[in-house]
Amino acid sequence: MSELNSPQATIQIDGEHETQTGWLYTMTITWAEGSTSDHELTLAWVDHEHLVGGAISPSVIAKLAARLAVEHYKQSGMPARCDVANLRRRISGFDQLIKAGN
Protein backbone atom coordinates (compact mmCIF):
# COMPACT_ATOMS: atom_id res chain seq x y z
CA MET A 1 0.00 0.00 0.00
CA SER A 2 2.50 2.63 1.10
CA GLU A 3 5.80 3.03 2.90
CA LEU A 4 7.20 5.51 5.42
CA ASN A 5 10.79 5.75 6.57
CA SER A 6 12.00 6.59 10.06
CA PRO A 7 15.60 6.57 11.33
CA GLN A 8 14.77 3.41 13.30
CA ALA A 9 12.74 1.56 10.67
CA THR A 10 10.81 1.41 7.42
CA ILE A 11 7.06 1.16 7.98
CA GLN A 12 5.04 -0.56 5.28
CA ILE A 13 1.27 -0.08 5.52
CA ASP A 14 -0.10 -3.34 4.15
CA GLY A 15 -3.83 -2.80 4.53
CA GLU A 16 -6.61 -0.44 5.55
CA HIS A 17 -9.88 -1.87 6.87
CA GLU A 18 -12.97 0.01 8.01
CA THR A 19 -14.30 -0.91 11.44
CA GLN A 20 -17.46 0.06 13.31
CA THR A 21 -15.61 2.94 14.97
CA GLY A 22 -12.97 3.93 12.40
CA TRP A 23 -10.10 2.15 10.67
CA LEU A 24 -7.67 -0.70 11.28
CA TYR A 25 -4.26 -0.58 9.59
CA THR A 26 -1.99 -3.57 9.25
CA MET A 27 1.69 -2.88 8.82
CA THR A 28 5.07 -4.49 8.56
CA ILE A 29 8.02 -2.79 10.20
CA THR A 30 11.52 -3.47 8.91
CA TRP A 31 13.88 -2.44 11.66
CA ALA A 32 17.25 -0.81 10.98
CA GLU A 33 19.13 -4.06 11.74
CA GLY A 34 17.03 -5.97 9.19
CA SER A 35 14.42 -7.90 11.20
CA THR A 36 10.70 -7.43 10.54
CA SER A 37 7.61 -7.43 12.73
CA ASP A 38 3.88 -7.20 12.03
CA HIS A 39 1.65 -4.66 13.79
CA GLU A 40 -1.87 -3.25 13.82
CA LEU A 41 -2.92 0.34 14.41
CA THR A 42 -6.48 1.49 15.01
CA LEU A 43 -7.71 5.02 14.37
CA ALA A 44 -11.17 6.01 15.60
CA TRP A 45 -13.28 8.50 13.69
CA VAL A 46 -13.39 10.73 16.79
CA ASP A 47 -9.57 10.87 16.96
CA HIS A 48 -9.31 11.56 13.24
CA GLU A 49 -11.80 14.40 13.60
CA HIS A 50 -10.03 15.78 16.68
CA LEU A 51 -6.57 15.70 15.09
CA VAL A 52 -7.30 17.15 11.65
CA GLY A 53 -10.99 17.94 11.44
CA GLY A 54 -11.36 15.28 8.78
CA ALA A 55 -9.25 17.37 6.38
CA ILE A 56 -6.43 14.83 5.95
CA SER A 57 -6.87 11.25 4.79
CA PRO A 58 -7.01 8.72 7.65
CA SER A 59 -4.22 6.72 5.98
CA VAL A 60 -1.89 9.74 6.21
CA ILE A 61 -2.67 10.09 9.92
CA ALA A 62 -2.08 6.36 10.41
CA LYS A 63 1.35 6.57 8.76
CA LEU A 64 2.37 9.53 10.90
CA ALA A 65 1.06 7.85 14.05
CA ALA A 66 2.94 4.66 13.21
CA ARG A 67 6.16 6.63 12.77
CA LEU A 68 5.67 8.35 16.12
CA ALA A 69 4.96 4.99 17.77
CA VAL A 70 8.16 3.50 16.33
CA GLU A 71 10.18 6.49 17.52
CA HIS A 72 8.59 6.36 20.98
CA TYR A 73 8.59 2.60 21.66
CA LYS A 74 11.66 1.60 19.64
CA GLN A 75 12.07 -2.00 18.51
CA SER A 76 12.20 -3.50 21.98
CA GLY A 77 8.91 -1.97 23.14
CA MET A 78 6.78 -1.66 20.02
CA PRO A 79 3.42 -3.33 20.77
CA ALA A 80 1.81 -5.70 18.29
CA ARG A 81 -1.37 -3.59 18.49
CA CYS A 82 -1.80 0.06 19.31
CA ASP A 83 -4.51 2.68 19.09
CA VAL A 84 -4.15 6.35 18.18
CA ALA A 85 -6.11 7.38 21.30
CA ASN A 86 -3.60 5.50 23.45
CA LEU A 87 -0.66 7.02 21.56
CA ARG A 88 -2.14 10.48 22.15
CA ARG A 89 -1.99 9.83 25.90
CA ARG A 90 1.48 8.25 25.95
CA ILE A 91 3.46 10.44 23.56
CA SER A 92 4.03 14.00 24.71
CA GLY A 93 3.00 16.52 22.05
CA PHE A 94 1.44 13.81 19.85
CA ASP A 95 -1.35 16.03 18.50
CA GLN A 96 1.06 18.80 17.52
CA LEU A 97 3.50 16.34 15.97
CA ILE A 98 0.72 14.84 13.83
CA LYS A 99 -0.45 18.28 12.72
CA ALA A 100 3.11 19.37 11.89
CA GLY A 101 3.84 16.16 9.97
CA ASN A 102 1.22 16.53 7.25
Long-range contacts (C-beta under 8 A, 24 or more apart in sequence): 1-59, 2-59, 2-63, 4-63, 4-64, 4-66, 4-67, 6-67, 6-70, 6-71, 7-32, 7-71, 8-32, 8-70, 8-71, 8-74, 8-75, 9-70, 9-75, 11-63, 11-66, 11-67, 11-70, 13-59, 13-62, 13-63, 13-66, 16-58, 16-59, 16-62, 21-45, 21-46, 22-46, 22-47, 22-48, 22-58, 23-48, 23-58, 23-59, 23-62, 25-59, 25-62, 25-66, 27-66, 29-66, 29-70, 29-78, 31-75, 33-75, 35-75, 37-75, 37-78, 37-80, 38-80, 39-66, 39-78, 39-79, 39-80, 39-81, 39-82, 40-80, 40-81, 40-82, 41-65, 41-66, 41-69, 41-81, 41-82, 41-83, 41-84, 42-81, 42-82, 42-83, 42-84, 43-83, 43-84, 44-83, 44-84, 44-85, 47-84, 47-85, 47-88, 48-84, 50-95, 51-84, 51-95, 51-98, 51-99, 52-98, 52-99, 52-102, 56-102, 60-102, 61-98, 61-102, 64-97, 64-98, 64-101, 64-102, 65-98, 67-101, 68-94, 68-97, 68-98
